[in-house]
Amino acid sequence: MKNIIRIVIAFAFFWLLAFAHVRVISVPYPAVNDFVFWEKGGKFFDLFMTAVSFGALTSIIFCIKALFFSRNNKKYLLPLCAACFPIILGYLGAVLPDQIYTVLQYIYLGIFGVCGIFPTLFYGVFTFAGMGGTVTLVITLIVALVCGIWAREIFRAFFKKSADTSRKSLSGGSSQEKSQSSGASQESGSPEFRKNLKAANKGDAEAQYTVGMMYYDGDQIEQNYSEAVKYLQSAAEQNYPETLYMMGECYSREKGVTWDIKKALEYYQKAAEYEETAPKTHYTVGNIYRCGTGVDKDYERAVKHYRLSAEAGNSAAQLALAVCYQTGDGVEMDVNESFAYLMTSAENGNEDAIKYCEIVDRMAKGDTFTIEDAVSIFENVGIIFPEVLYIVGQYCISKENYKVAAKLLDFAAAIGGGYADAQYSLAKLYTLGIGVEQDGNLAFILYKKAAAQGHKEAQKMIDYINEMQTESE
């Protein structure tokens, strides 16, 4: 439906511009008629006005493309301005002073006459050779478009050269020296890199993404996050889905840019609108809200994003939902639902889910975990999901395996901002001196950390401890 509306509006705008050009071309040009060979109706006049017409038509087509069918309107800024010019001249010319209107008329003739000279000559040669008609007109229009593209590239190259010259004069160094110090020259990297770099510098979004990722990963070129961001940003401005996601990654991981979770989420939000990047984007955003990375922890919002990702087949999100259902974070605790998501994730080949299945199987059999097992669980699954460390830690407490439980809870309490349930459980162990040496001060610190994340039981313990201290005084 959006595309149909876009086409209808584009069609209407085409005729708006076309009639604007007709209004301008049809008015008399007194100053021009002062010259005999330019007399209106003469061959030279008609030929020139034909050139103006072809130039106008070319600019209209580029204008329509820029407004309605282009991801990067900046590339078509020149024809866009040129095509909008006759709207002002054709529809508002009557209110302008005569002298100003006359000047604008000649500017108009100059712009569009030059743009249409070559296709007009082409059309004239074919007509002179007896090959006039509709076919010749169509071919001429194609030539006009090609000329428009060629002219656009010349203007872009001119302005780029002017900008490079300005930067050189301001910085005191050549653009080549700058490229050697801040990025790769055309001779750097592998042949594949150079091929993509050439296309990227011409504005190709896919090539910009490829070059950006090569810089990001250090693939076939020296790793350079700043250069990676430069090319990824260019592609993101054209709404290339993968680069929208990668720009979110750059801002959330501080790669080539200053860390800014707000900007990261803005890019992730855009990336989530595209089918190819939505699954991993929702999973990543879910992790941000689950871990409280630069935002307040929000398990319900995390679960919402995990669910969207899991429904699209993302096995990591399916594992995340399995953990949330087992701990009751963001959803009502449901062991059966947790197991279903866990098995689905494992069946989809998620290695962390497979390892977690092995842990669950060991707990079901009543196995005893060792310190080495605790370290292994931390390294394989716990770094991503500290909740798993907490779950196994609670199992160990139920088996009176307090030292291993304390180790697991210590890992979970320290990762990122710390898992609040793990901090609370570990604080109780330090309070009672079970599995660890009794330490009231450390226990109080852990209670405060858990309470700061909204843990109600931890807050009750803090209030109780403060009350006891007040009474003792």
C-alpha positions in Angstrom: 0.0 0.0 0.0 2.9 2.4 0.8 4.4 1.8 -2.6 1.1 2.5 -4.3 0.7 5.8 -2.5 4.4 6.6 -3.3 3.8 6.0 -7.0 0.6 8.1 -7.1 2.3 11.0 -5.3 5.3 10.7 -7.6 3.1 10.7 -10.7 1.2 13.8 -9.5 4.5 15.5 -8.7 5.8 14.6 -12.2 2.9 16.5 -13.8 3.3 19.4 -11.4 6.9 19.8 -12.5 6.1 19.2 -16.2 3.4 21.9 -16.3 5.8 24.2 -14.4 8.4 23.8 -17.2 5.7 24.3 -19.9 4.6 27.5 -18.2 8.2 28.8 -18.2 9.1 27.7 -21.7 5.9 29.1 -23.2 6.4 32.7 -22.0 7.9 35.3 -24.4 11.6 36.2 -24.1 11.8 39.8 -25.3 15.5 40.2 -24.8 16.2 37.0 -26.8 14.1 38.3 -29.7 16.4 41.3 -30.1 18.7 38.9 -31.9 17.5 38.0 -35.4 18.8 34.5 -35.4 17.1 33.9 -32.0 13.7 35.1 -33.3 10.9 33.0 -31.8 9.9 30.4 -34.3 13.4 30.4 -35.9 15.4 27.2 -36.2 18.1 28.1 -33.7 15.5 29.2 -31.2 13.5 26.0 -31.6 16.6 23.9 -31.4 17.7 25.6 -28.2 14.2 25.3 -26.6 14.2 21.6 -27.5 17.5 21.3 -25.6 15.9 23.1 -22.6 13.0 20.7 -22.8 15.2 17.6 -22.8 17.3 19.1 -19.9 14.1 19.8 -18.0 12.7 16.3 -18.5 16.0 14.7 -17.3 16.0 16.8 -14.2 12.3 15.9 -13.5 13.1 12.2 -13.6 16.1 12.6 -11.3 13.9 14.7 -9.0 11.2 12.0 -8.8 13.8 9.4 -8.1 15.4 11.5 -5.3 12.2 12.3 -3.6 10.4 9.0 -3.8 12.6 6.1 -4.8 16.1 6.8 -3.4 17.5 5.8 0.0 20.0 8.7 -0.1 18.5 12.0 -1.3 21.8 13.8 -0.9 23.1 12.2 -4.1 20.4 13.9 -6.0 20.5 17.3 -4.4 21.6 19.1 -7.5 18.9 17.8 -9.9 16.4 18.2 -7.1 17.1 21.9 -6.7 17.2 22.3 -10.5 13.8 20.6 -10.9 12.2 22.6 -8.1 13.4 25.9 -9.7 10.7 26.0 -12.4 8.0 25.5 -9.7 9.0 28.9 -8.3 9.5 30.5 -11.7 6.4 29.0 -13.3 3.8 29.4 -10.5 5.2 32.3 -8.6 6.7 34.3 -11.4 3.7 36.6 -11.7 4.4 38.1 -8.3 8.0 38.8 -9.0 9.4 42.1 -10.3 9.9 42.1 -14.1 13.7 42.5 -13.8 14.2 39.7 -11.3 11.9 37.5 -13.4 13.9 38.2 -16.5 17.2 37.3 -14.8 15.6 34.1 -13.5 14.4 33.2 -17.0 17.9 33.4 -18.4 19.3 31.4 -15.5 16.7 28.8 -16.2 17.6 28.7 -20.0 21.3 28.4 -19.2 20.8 25.5 -16.7 18.5 23.4 -18.7 19.8 24.3 -22.1 23.3 23.1 -21.3 21.8 19.9 -19.7 19.9 19.1 -22.9 22.4 20.1 -25.6 23.8 16.6 -26.2 20.6 14.7 -26.4 19.2 17.4 -28.7 22.1 17.1 -31.1 21.6 13.3 -31.0 17.9 13.8 -31.8 18.7 16.2 -34.6 21.1 13.9 -36.3 18.7 11.0 -36.3 15.9 13.3 -37.5 18.1 14.7 -40.3 18.9 11.1 -41.3 15.2 10.4 -41.8 15.0 8.3 -38.6 12.5 10.5 -36.7 9.5 9.2 -34.8 8.6 7.6 -31.5 11.6 5.2 -31.4 14.1 8.0 -31.9 12.4 10.1 -29.3 12.6 7.2 -26.8 16.2 6.6 -27.6 16.9 10.3 -27.1 15.3 10.3 -23.7 17.5 7.4 -22.7 20.5 9.4 -23.9 19.2 12.4 -21.9 19.1 10.3 -18.8 22.6 8.9 -19.4 23.8 12.5 -19.9 22.1 13.5 -16.6 23.9 10.7 -14.8 27.2 11.7 -16.4 26.7 15.4 -15.5 25.8 14.5 -11.9 29.0 12.5 -11.5 31.0 15.4 -12.9 29.4 17.8 -10.4 30.0 15.3 -7.6 33.6 14.9 -8.6 34.1 18.7 -8.8 32.6 19.4 -5.4 34.6 16.5 -3.9 37.8 17.8 -5.4 37.0 21.3 -4.1 36.3 19.9 -0.6 39.5 17.9 -0.6 41.4 21.0 -1.6 39.8 23.0 1.2 40.7 20.3 3.7 44.2 20.2 2.4 44.7 24.0 2.8 43.1 23.9 6.3 45.1 20.9 7.6 48.4 21.7 5.9 48.6 18.2 4.4 47.5 16.4 1.3 44.5 14.1 1.2 46.9 11.2 0.3 48.9 11.8 3.5 45.7 11.9 5.5 44.5 8.6 4.0 47.8 7.0 4.8 47.5 8.1 8.4 43.8 7.5 9.0 42.8 4.9 6.6 43.6 2.8 3.5 44.6 4.1 0.1 43.4 2.6 -3.1 46.5 0.4 -3.1 46.0 -1.0 0.4 44.5 -4.3 1.2 43.6 -7.3 -0.9 42.2 -7.1 -4.5 38.8 -7.9 -3.1 39.0 -5.1 -0.6 40.2 -2.6 -3.2 37.3 -3.6 -5.5 34.8 -3.0 -2.8 36.5 0.2 -1.7 36.1 1.6 -5.2 32.4 0.8 -5.3 32.0 2.1 -1.7 33.5 5.5 -2.6 30.9 5.8 -5.4 28.1 5.4 -2.9 27.2 1.7 -3.2 25.6 0.8 0.2 26.4 -2.9 0.0 30.0 -2.2 -0.8 30.2 0.4 2.0 28.9 -2.3 4.4 31.4 -4.8 3.1 34.3 -2.4 3.5 33.1 -1.3 6.9 33.0 -4.9 8.1 36.5 -5.6 6.6 37.9 -2.7 8.7 35.8 -3.8 11.7 37.1 -7.4 11.6 40.6 -6.7 10.2 39.7 -8.9 7.2 42.1 -8.4 4.3 43.0 -4.9 5.7 44.5 -3.6 8.9 41.8 -3.4 11.6 40.6 0.2 12.0 37.3 0.9 13.9 37.2 4.6 12.9 37.4 3.7 9.2 34.8 1.0 9.8 32.4 3.5 11.3 32.9 5.9 8.5 31.8 3.4 5.8 29.1 1.8 8.0 27.7 5.2 8.7 27.5 6.0 5.0 25.6 2.8 4.3 23.4 3.4 7.4 22.3 6.8 5.9 20.9 4.8 3.0 19.1 2.5 5.5 21.1 -0.6 4.6 19.7 -3.0 7.3 23.0 -4.7 8.3 24.8 -1.4 8.8 22.0 -0.1 11.0 22.5 -3.0 13.3 26.3 -2.6 13.2 26.1 1.1 14.0 24.2 0.0 17.1 26.9 -2.4 17.9 29.6 0.3 17.5 27.9 2.7 19.9 27.0 0.0 22.4 30.6 -1.6 22.3 32.5 1.7 21.9 34.1 0.7 18.6 35.3 3.7 16.7 32.8 6.0 18.4 32.2 7.2 22.0 29.9 4.9 23.9 26.3 6.1 23.7 23.6 3.6 24.5 20.9 6.0 23.5 22.2 6.3 19.9 22.8 2.5 19.9 19.1 1.9 20.7 18.1 4.3 18.0 20.0 2.4 15.4 18.7 -0.9 16.8 15.2 0.3 16.5 15.7 1.1 12.8 17.4 -2.3 12.2 14.5 -4.1 13.9 12.2 -2.8 11.1 13.9 -5.0 8.6 13.1 -8.8 8.4 16.8 -9.8 7.8 18.1 -8.0 10.9 15.1 -8.1 13.3 15.8 -11.4 15.1 19.3 -10.6 16.2 18.4 -7.0 16.9 15.6 -7.9 19.2 17.8 -10.4 21.0 20.6 -7.8 21.5 18.1 -5.2 22.8 16.7 -7.8 25.1 20.2 -8.4 26.5 20.6 -4.6 27.1 17.4 -4.4 29.2 18.0 -7.7 31.0 21.6 -6.7 32.0 20.8 -3.0 32.5 23.5 -1.9 30.1 23.3 1.9 30.3 19.5 1.6 31.1 17.4 0.5 34.0 17.0 -3.2 34.2 13.6 -4.1 32.8 13.0 -7.8 32.5 9.5 -7.4 31.1 10.8 -5.4 28.2 13.7 -7.8 27.8 11.2 -10.7 27.6 9.2 -8.8 25.0 12.2 -8.5 22.7 13.4 -12.0 23.4 10.0 -13.4 22.4 10.0 -11.4 19.1 13.4 -12.8 18.3 12.6 -16.3 19.4 9.4 -16.4 17.2 11.7 -15.5 14.3 13.8 -18.6 15.0 16.7 -17.1 17.0 18.1 -19.9 19.1 19.9 -17.6 21.5 16.6 -15.8 22.3 14.9 -19.1 22.8 17.6 -20.0 25.4 17.1 -16.5 27.0 13.4 -17.2 27.4 14.1 -20.6 28.9 16.2 -19.0 31.6 13.6 -16.2 32.2 10.8 -18.8 32.6 12.9 -20.8 35.0 13.8 -17.8 37.2 10.5 -15.9 36.8 12.3 -12.8 35.6 9.9 -10.7 33.5 7.4 -13.6 33.3 5.5 -15.9 35.6 7.7 -18.8 36.5 6.9 -21.8 34.4 9.2 -24.9 34.4 7.4 -26.6 31.6 7.6 -23.5 29.3 11.3 -23.1 30.3 12.1 -26.7 29.3 10.2 -26.3 26.0 12.2 -23.2 25.0 15.4 -24.9 26.2 14.8 -28.0 24.1 13.9 -25.9 21.0 17.1 -23.8 21.3 19.2 -27.0 21.7 17.4 -28.6 18.7 18.3 -25.5 16.7 21.9 -26.1 17.4 22.6 -23.5 20.1 25.8 -24.6 21.8 25.0 -22.8 25.1 21.6 -24.5 25.2 23.2 -27.9 24.6 25.6 -27.3 27.5 22.8 -26.1 29.7 20.8 -29.2 28.8 23.7 -31.2 30.1 23.7 -29.2 33.4 20.0 -29.7 33.8 20.4 -33.4 33.1 23.0 -33.6 35.8 20.8 -31.8 38.3 17.9 -34.1 37.5 20.2 -37.1 38.3 21.2 -35.5 41.6 24.9 -35.2 40.6 27.4 -33.3 42.8 29.1 -30.4 41.3 32.7 -29.4 42.0 34.6 -26.1 42.0 36.0 -27.1 38.6 32.4 -27.6 37.4 31.5 -24.2 38.7 34.3 -22.6 36.7 33.3 -24.5 33.6 29.7 -23.4 33.9 30.8 -19.8 34.3 33.0 -20.0 31.3 30.6 -21.8 29.0 27.2 -20.4 29.9 27.4 -18.1 32.9 29.1 -15.2 31.3 26.1 -14.7 29.1 23.5 -15.9 31.5 24.4 -15.3 35.2 20.9 -16.6 36.0 22.2 -20.1 35.2 24.9 -19.8 37.8 22.3 -18.7 40.3 20.0 -21.7 39.4 22.9 -24.2 39.8 24.0 -22.4 42.9 20.5 -22.9 44.5 20.6 -26.5 43.5 24.0 -26.9 45.3 22.6 -25.2 48.4 19.7 -27.7 48.4 22.4 -30.5 48.3 24.3 -28.7 51.1 27.2 -28.3 48.7 27.8 -24.8 50.1 31.4 -24.1 48.9 30.5 -24.8 45.3 27.2 -22.8 45.7 29.1 -19.8 47.1 31.5 -20.0 44.1 28.7 -20.0 41.6 26.8 -17.2 43.4 30.0 -15.2 43.6 30.4 -15.4 39.8 26.7 -14.5 39.2 26.9 -11.6 41.7 29.9 -10.0 40.0 29.0 -10.3 36.2 28.0 -6.9 34.8 25.9 -5.1 37.3 25.4 -8.3 39.2 22.4 -10.6 39.3 20.3 -9.4 42.3 19.0 -12.8 43.4 22.6 -14.1 43.4 23.8 -11.2 45.4 21.0 -11.7 48.0 21.7 -15.5 48.3 25.4 -14.9 48.6 24.9 -12.2 51.2 22.9 -14.8 53.3 25.8 -17.2 53.1 28.2 -14.6 54.4 25.7 -13.6 57.1 25.5 -17.2 58.4 29.1 -18.1 57.5 28.0 -21.1 55.5 30.4 -22.2 52.7 32.4 -19.1 53.3 34.0 -17.3 56.2 31.4 -15.2 58.0 31.6 -11.5 57.1 28.8 -9.2 58.1 30.3 -6.2 56.3 30.5 -8.0 53.0 27.0 -9.4 53.5 25.7 -5.8 54.1 27.4 -4.6 50.9 25.8 -7.4 48.9 22.4 -6.7 50.4 22.7 -3.0 49.3 23.7 -4.0 45.8 20.7 -6.3 45.5 18.4 -3.7 47.0 19.6 -1.1 44.6 18.3 -3.3 41.8 14.9 -3.5 43.4 15.3 -6.7 45.4 12.6 -6.4 48.1 14.0 -9.1 50.4 17.4 -7.5 50.3 15.9 -4.2 51.3 14.1 -5.8 54.2 17.4 -7.2 55.4 19.0 -3.7 55.2 16.1 -2.2 57.2 16.4 -5.0 59.8 20.2 -4.5 60.1 19.8 -0.7 60.5 17.1 -1.2 63.1 19.2 -3.6 65.1 22.2 -1.2 65.0 19.9 1.7 66.1 18.6 -0.4 69.1 22.1 -1.4 70.1 23.2 2.2 70.3 
